[in-house]
Amino acid sequence: MPFWDSDNETRSSAPESETGSANRHDRRQRLRRWSQRLFFLLFLTAPSLDLLRLDLVETHGLIFLGQERSLGLGALVASSGTPALEIARTVLLGVILPVTVLAIALLWIAYHYGRLYCGWLCPHFSVVEWVNHWMQRASGRPTLHESRPQPHAPWIRNPTPPNPWAWAIALGLALLMALVWAVSLLTYLVPPTRVFAALWHGTLSTHELLFIGVATLLFTIDFLFARHLFCRFGCAIGLAQSLAWMGNPAALAPDFRRQRVAECHGCPQACEAVCPMRLRPRGGKKALATCTQCGQCLRACAHVQAPHARPPLLTWVRGRRS
């Protein structure tokens, strides 16, 4: 079965069917968590495994899948007389063409399925959700921008009362992830063995220390205060996916069954409470322009409706109203 619910799915007796729907959403969320973790691990280890990195120190070339693609930058820096046309051809075939192919593939997926990369793979969005979780534990609110605490319910990842001690974990996690991101980005530009050896022996150069320090500060600010705001308004990759998705009227999207709106009565806005992008899933497609297709709103709705033996009001459909 695909990760979205089929509108034509055959249902058995109501209680078992709706409980099963909530369980399916739970399984998909576990699958998504593992997908995020594995991709985050890939993001951290890709330079060390020579899967992808740009060496600005030794070879001045791009290393991709263990193969070095010389860009001629070393010769250019050394003024060895390498023809500019040859350097341009190397850059075109070694960098621009692969990046273009990857961008087209990403936009094709986004056109049909939305921001799947953001919700299922992106290492930045993984940190967004981790920090949200611990801020929820600390204050009852997933972000500092919330005007009121969120309700405690089974569809919250950790339905427990706020615990001020969790602030230490939330703040520590933001700082740790900022440092991890800063060091990881440096290994994409400088040979990882050199970076890790310099960190171990405390021999980082002034430029490397400056890079790590500034990057750590910026990411700390991002993870503490921006997070989903950066994803919505500052990430070029995310915005490109949103534009592609919005341009396809038949794209996969969460849809709200408005004819059953009365069944929302008594629900403490579960779908909005769990959305890591702080969107309104029951609004039109324009209100979901930056939806990451994480499916947490659908899971929350399924859990709210299951005790009443009713199908969820939010489902995956192809093509929804604007």
ZADREN-145362 format. One record per residue (C-alpha): x, y, z; residue in three letters. Coordinates in Angstrom, 2 decimals, decimal comma. Layout:
residues N
<<X Y Z> ALA>
...
This chain:
residues 322
<<0,00 0,00 0,00> MET>
<<1,32 3,51 -0,77> PRO>
<<1,99 5,91 2,08> PHE>
<<-1,27 7,76 1,45> TRP>
<<-4,77 6,44 2,14> ASP>
<<-6,79 5,21 -0,80> SER>
<<-10,23 6,80 -1,06> ASP>
<<-11,58 3,50 -2,39> ASN>
<<-10,17 1,39 0,42> GLU>
<<-12,63 -1,33 1,47> THR>
<<-13,59 -1,04 5,12> ARG>
<<-14,66 -3,84 7,42> SER>
<<-16,57 -3,26 10,64> SER>
<<-16,26 0,38 11,67> ALA>
<<-14,36 0,21 14,98> PRO>
<<-11,67 -2,15 13,72> GLU>
<<-11,41 -0,28 10,42> SER>
<<-10,88 3,17 11,92> GLU>
<<-8,48 1,84 14,55> THR>
<<-6,61 0,15 11,72> GLY>
<<-6,44 3,46 9,85> SER>
<<-4,81 5,13 12,86> ALA>
<<-2,39 2,21 13,19> ASN>
<<-1,42 2,51 9,53> ARG>
<<-0,63 6,18 10,03> HIS>
<<1,48 5,23 13,07> ASP>
<<3,47 2,75 10,97> ARG>
<<4,04 5,34 8,26> ARG>
<<5,32 7,80 10,83> GLN>
<<7,78 5,20 12,13> ARG>
<<8,91 4,58 8,55> LEU>
<<9,34 8,32 8,05> ARG>
<<11,39 8,65 11,25> ARG>
<<13,74 5,90 10,12> TRP>
<<14,02 7,47 6,68> SER>
<<15,01 10,77 8,29> GLN>
<<17,56 9,13 10,58> ARG>
<<19,22 7,16 7,80> LEU>
<<19,43 10,19 5,51> PHE>
<<20,81 12,30 8,36> PHE>
<<23,49 9,64 8,87> LEU>
<<24,21 9,76 5,12> LEU>
<<24,49 13,54 5,29> PHE>
<<27,08 13,28 8,06> LEU>
<<29,16 10,48 6,51> THR>
<<29,00 11,33 2,80> ALA>
<<32,22 13,41 2,80> PRO>
<<34,19 10,82 4,81> SER>
<<33,04 8,05 2,45> LEU>
<<33,93 10,20 -0,57> ASP>
<<30,33 10,01 -1,75> LEU>
<<30,14 13,76 -2,24> LEU>
<<32,41 16,63 -1,33> ARG>
<<34,21 19,57 -2,87> LEU>
<<37,92 19,65 -2,04> ASP>
<<39,06 23,27 -1,86> LEU>
<<42,45 22,47 -0,30> VAL>
<<44,25 19,62 -2,05> GLU>
<<42,77 18,62 -5,41> THR>
<<40,45 21,61 -5,98> HIS>
<<38,01 19,17 -7,48> GLY>
<<34,65 17,54 -6,95> LEU>
<<34,65 14,03 -5,48> ILE>
<<31,47 12,12 -6,33> PHE>
<<30,85 8,43 -5,57> LEU>
<<34,53 7,86 -4,92> GLY>
<<35,61 9,39 -8,23> GLN>
<<37,50 12,66 -8,47> GLU>
<<36,25 15,09 -11,06> ARG>
<<38,95 17,69 -11,54> SER>
<<37,53 21,13 -12,22> LEU>
<<40,81 22,66 -13,27> GLY>
<<40,61 25,09 -10,38> LEU>
<<44,05 24,20 -9,11> GLY>
<<45,58 25,07 -12,46> ALA>
<<43,59 28,25 -12,57> LEU>
<<44,75 29,28 -9,12> VAL>
<<48,34 28,49 -10,05> ALA>
<<47,95 30,44 -13,32> SER>
<<49,38 27,52 -15,26> SER>
<<47,83 28,64 -18,49> GLY>
<<44,98 26,16 -18,63> THR>
<<42,58 27,41 -21,35> PRO>
<<39,47 29,03 -19,96> ALA>
<<37,34 27,02 -22,42> LEU>
<<38,71 23,75 -21,04> GLU>
<<38,00 24,84 -17,46> ILE>
<<34,45 25,90 -18,44> ALA>
<<33,82 22,54 -20,14> ARG>
<<35,04 20,65 -17,09> THR>
<<32,86 22,69 -14,75> VAL>
<<29,87 22,25 -17,06> LEU>
<<30,15 18,46 -17,31> LEU>
<<31,46 17,83 -13,81> GLY>
<<29,24 20,14 -11,77> VAL>
<<26,48 21,98 -13,62> ILE>
<<25,12 18,99 -15,56> LEU>
<<24,84 16,59 -12,57> PRO>
<<23,29 19,32 -10,41> VAL>
<<20,80 20,14 -13,17> THR>
<<19,77 16,48 -13,52> VAL>
<<19,33 16,21 -9,74> LEU>
<<17,28 19,43 -9,64> ALA>
<<14,99 18,22 -12,45> ILE>
<<14,41 14,92 -10,63> ALA>
<<13,63 16,74 -7,38> LEU>
<<11,19 19,10 -9,10> LEU>
<<9,49 16,20 -10,91> TRP>
<<8,87 14,46 -7,58> ILE>
<<7,65 17,72 -6,02> ALA>
<<5,32 18,39 -8,97> TYR>
<<3,54 15,08 -8,40> HIS>
<<3,95 14,48 -4,67> TYR>
<<4,90 17,76 -3,00> GLY>
<<7,83 18,39 -0,67> ARG>
<<8,58 14,73 0,02> LEU>
<<12,28 15,48 0,33> TYR>
<<11,55 17,96 3,14> CYS>
<<9,25 15,74 5,15> GLY>
<<10,98 12,40 4,64> TRP>
<<14,70 13,11 4,13> LEU>
<<15,88 16,68 4,78> CYS>
<<18,43 16,74 7,65> PRO>
<<17,43 20,29 8,57> HIS>
<<13,75 19,36 8,91> PHE>
<<14,77 16,40 11,07> SER>
<<16,37 18,81 13,54> VAL>
<<13,29 21,06 13,34> VAL>
<<11,10 18,18 14,50> GLU>
<<13,56 17,02 17,19> TRP>
<<13,76 20,49 18,75> VAL>
<<9,97 20,91 18,41> ASN>
<<9,54 17,68 20,35> HIS>
<<11,71 18,77 23,27> TRP>
<<10,24 22,27 23,36> MET>
<<6,84 20,59 23,55> GLN>
<<8,17 18,56 26,49> ARG>
<<9,55 21,68 28,16> ALA>
<<6,78 24,21 27,69> SER>
<<3,77 22,48 26,18> GLY>
<<4,42 24,45 22,97> ARG>
<<6,44 23,16 20,00> PRO>
<<7,86 26,62 19,23> THR>
<<8,44 29,90 21,01> LEU>
<<5,98 31,57 18,66> HIS>
<<2,89 29,74 19,92> GLU>
<<0,36 31,89 21,77> SER>
<<-0,96 29,04 23,93> ARG>
<<0,13 25,56 25,05> PRO>
<<-0,91 22,61 22,91> GLN>
<<-3,31 19,99 24,29> PRO>
<<-2,03 16,69 25,71> HIS>
<<-3,33 13,80 23,66> ALA>
<<-2,18 10,48 22,13> PRO>
<<-1,52 12,14 18,78> TRP>
<<1,21 14,30 20,36> ILE>
<<4,52 12,41 20,18> ARG>
<<4,90 12,69 23,95> ASN>
<<1,55 13,41 25,65> PRO>
<<2,93 14,46 29,04> THR>
<<2,58 17,70 31,04> PRO>
<<5,32 20,32 30,52> PRO>
<<8,57 19,65 32,36> ASN>
<<10,88 22,68 32,79> PRO>
<<13,88 20,34 33,05> TRP>
<<13,37 19,47 29,39> ALA>
<<14,56 22,96 28,49> TRP>
<<18,13 21,81 29,18> ALA>
<<17,73 19,07 26,58> ILE>
<<16,01 21,38 24,07> ALA>
<<18,70 24,06 24,34> LEU>
<<21,52 21,51 24,42> GLY>
<<20,11 19,71 21,38> LEU>
<<19,88 22,96 19,40> ALA>
<<23,48 23,87 20,25> LEU>
<<24,79 20,35 19,59> LEU>
<<23,01 20,06 16,23> MET>
<<24,30 23,51 15,25> ALA>
<<27,87 22,39 15,96> LEU>
<<27,34 19,10 14,13> VAL>
<<25,98 20,94 11,10> TRP>
<<28,88 23,43 11,14> ALA>
<<31,55 20,72 11,28> VAL>
<<29,74 18,59 8,69> SER>
<<29,52 21,47 6,23> LEU>
<<33,23 22,12 6,68> LEU>
<<33,99 18,48 5,76> THR>
<<32,18 19,06 2,46> TYR>
<<34,80 21,70 1,63> LEU>
<<37,96 20,51 3,41> VAL>
<<39,19 16,87 3,50> PRO>
<<37,35 15,23 6,45> PRO>
<<40,48 13,49 7,74> THR>
<<42,17 16,87 8,02> ARG>
<<39,17 18,43 9,80> VAL>
<<38,75 15,61 12,33> PHE>
<<42,49 15,40 13,01> ALA>
<<42,64 19,15 13,58> ALA>
<<39,64 18,97 15,91> LEU>
<<41,22 16,13 17,90> TRP>
<<44,59 17,86 18,25> HIS>
<<43,19 21,39 18,55> GLY>
<<45,06 22,61 15,48> THR>
<<42,25 24,12 13,42> LEU>
<<43,33 27,07 11,32> SER>
<<41,95 30,54 11,97> THR>
<<39,69 30,31 8,92> HIS>
<<38,38 26,89 9,97> GLU>
<<37,69 28,09 13,52> LEU>
<<35,93 31,15 12,16> LEU>
<<33,82 29,02 9,82> PHE>
<<32,76 26,64 12,60> ILE>
<<32,13 29,45 15,08> GLY>
<<29,99 31,59 12,77> VAL>
<<28,11 28,60 11,35> ALA>
<<27,40 27,24 14,85> THR>
<<26,06 30,62 15,96> LEU>
<<23,80 30,98 12,91> LEU>
<<22,46 27,43 13,16> PHE>
<<21,85 27,83 16,89> THR>
<<19,74 30,91 16,21> ILE>
<<17,96 29,01 13,44> ASP>
<<17,22 25,92 15,55> PHE>
<<16,05 27,94 18,55> LEU>
<<14,01 30,69 16,92> PHE>
<<13,48 30,12 13,20> ALA>
<<13,24 26,41 12,32> ARG>
<<9,95 26,06 10,43> HIS>
<<10,06 29,76 9,49> LEU>
<<13,31 29,14 7,63> PHE>
<<11,76 26,09 5,95> CYS>
<<8,73 28,12 4,87> ARG>
<<10,37 31,37 3,79> PHE>
<<14,14 30,98 3,59> GLY>
<<14,95 27,60 2,03> CYS>
<<15,41 27,83 -1,75> ALA>
<<15,11 24,06 -2,19> ILE>
<<11,84 23,99 -0,25> GLY>
<<10,39 27,00 -2,06> LEU>
<<11,22 25,48 -5,45> ALA>
<<9,38 22,29 -4,47> GLN>
<<6,40 24,31 -3,23> SER>
<<6,14 26,20 -6,51> LEU>
<<6,28 22,96 -8,49> ALA>
<<3,61 21,36 -6,29> TRP>
<<1,30 24,37 -6,41> MET>
<<1,56 24,36 -10,19> GLY>
<<0,01 20,89 -10,48> ASN>
<<-3,75 20,78 -9,78> PRO>
<<-3,62 16,97 -9,76> ALA>
<<-0,75 16,63 -7,28> ALA>
<<-1,01 14,46 -4,17> LEU>
<<-2,22 16,54 -1,21> ALA>
<<-4,02 16,31 2,14> PRO>
<<-7,74 16,96 1,64> ASP>
<<-10,34 17,92 4,22> PHE>
<<-13,84 16,42 3,88> ARG>
<<-15,81 19,63 4,34> ARG>
<<-19,14 17,86 4,09> GLN>
<<-18,33 16,28 7,47> ARG>
<<-17,08 19,46 9,14> VAL>
<<-19,53 18,99 12,04> ALA>
<<-17,44 15,99 13,15> GLU>
<<-14,63 18,41 14,01> CYS>
<<-16,72 19,62 16,94> HIS>
<<-14,89 18,99 20,19> GLY>
<<-11,52 18,35 18,55> CYS>
<<-8,80 20,68 19,97> PRO>
<<-7,42 21,39 16,48> GLN>
<<-5,35 18,22 16,54> ALA>
<<-4,20 18,55 12,93> CYS>
<<-2,86 22,06 13,49> GLU>
<<-1,26 21,15 16,83> ALA>
<<0,98 18,47 15,33> VAL>
<<1,97 20,23 12,09> CYS>
<<5,73 20,98 12,32> PRO>
<<5,32 23,76 9,74> MET>
<<2,50 25,33 11,83> ARG>
<<0,01 25,22 8,93> LEU>
<<-3,78 24,87 8,86> ARG>
<<-4,40 21,51 7,17> PRO>
<<-8,14 22,15 6,92> ARG>
<<-7,56 25,27 4,83> GLY>
<<-7,27 25,37 1,06> GLY>
<<-4,23 24,34 -0,92> LYS>
<<-2,89 27,89 -0,71> LYS>
<<-2,77 27,50 3,06> ALA>
<<-0,69 24,35 2,54> LEU>
<<1,77 25,75 0,02> ALA>
<<4,73 24,78 2,23> THR>
<<3,33 21,41 3,36> CYS>
<<6,11 18,84 3,71> THR>
<<3,83 15,82 3,21> GLN>
<<4,87 14,47 6,60> CYS>
<<1,34 13,14 7,21> GLY>
<<1,21 14,00 10,91> GLN>
<<-2,05 15,91 10,52> CYS>
<<-3,67 12,85 8,93> LEU>
<<-2,41 10,66 11,77> ARG>
<<-3,80 13,04 14,38> ALA>
<<-7,19 13,19 12,68> CYS>
<<-7,34 9,40 12,41> ALA>
<<-6,62 9,06 16,16> HIS>
<<-9,27 11,64 17,05> VAL>
<<-11,95 9,95 14,94> GLN>
<<-11,08 6,33 15,76> ALA>
<<-12,82 6,26 19,19> PRO>
<<-16,00 7,45 17,47> HIS>
<<-15,75 4,71 14,81> ALA>
<<-15,52 7,35 12,10> ARG>
<<-13,06 7,61 9,21> PRO>
<<-10,63 10,53 9,35> PRO>
<<-11,65 13,85 7,85> LEU>
<<-8,17 14,38 6,41> LEU>
<<-7,06 12,00 3,65> THR>
<<-4,57 11,87 0,81> TRP>
<<-6,10 12,68 -2,58> VAL>
<<-4,83 13,57 -6,03> ARG>
<<-6,06 17,04 -6,85> GLY>
<<-7,75 19,17 -4,24> ARG>
<<-9,51 22,49 -4,15> ARG>
<<-7,45 25,65 -4,03> SER>
